[in-house]
Amino acid sequence: MKTEIGFTPPEVVTFGESMGLFTAQDTRGLEYAATLHKSFGGAESNVAIGLARLGHQSGWCGRLGNDPLGQMILKAIRGEGVDVSRAKLRDGMSTGLMIRENMPAKSSVHYYRKLSAASYMTPDELDPDYIAGARILHITGITAAISSSSLQTVQRAIQIAKDSGVKVSFDPNLRMKLWSLEEARPVLLSLAEQADYFLPGLDELKLLYDEESTERIFGKLSKLQAVSIVKGGPNLTYVLYEGKVHQVPYVKADQVLDTVGAGDGFCAGFLSGLLQGKDPVEATRLGSLTGSMVIQAVGDWEALPTYSQVEAALNNIQHIER
């Protein structure tokens, strides 16, 4: 593999769309909000940031518009210690945007991502050596959904990983605002068949398999080559591993302030566990902890824990302000 002098290849490589995020600072809804808080979000970049905070080398290869939002996002991801050497700012294209409003008993996200820079990703923009140098390629169904060329890019990345002995982690992240279930089902199930680690939610599987029976769903999962990590059980996560169904209880949060980003926090913790040499069950326990830490603060990625914070939680160390 060709590498730059002094360059350490990332352990995990991921790519996808990161968008500007504006959140209304008013519980009456966006229509009446006077101020918006600016940030950004994206499932894949969230995972990359989570892994970097946990002490791993991660790389994000997204496409952004060469505009103020894109420049802000790229600098912020780089500032979190993620390698963005293969990310691009595209002239003449826009960075996607999402606006979130929080009202009593209701939280909504409005997307403005049509014809975004990320939707123009193509397979020839991938760096095969970069992917081949990783231990894990992490992909999501969101990238597959935003355009046909983005789907082709996902498929090509998987092919590169498979040819290079790189493990493939796949979170379907089913987004019904991006495509219909009829469009999503064959694509996401095909990607699941190629994954080494499949990380769906139980509700997603019920839709994808058109099946309500957990037992029958597990029967279908058992035919995959992947280790399946099924989130959303009754206060637990199921791990289908070596012909058995393991149950990993949730780590209970002291408070729940924002559930956005919990799945990405879980993914980061799970992948960190694998990189540390843990088996999938123990890696899931770590993912459960990191996911529970994320929901105790507000933000898509801002609450992702550092390794020292996770270590403190594992050792049940309480922070004392002196």
Disulfide bonds with the S-S distance in Angstrom:
none
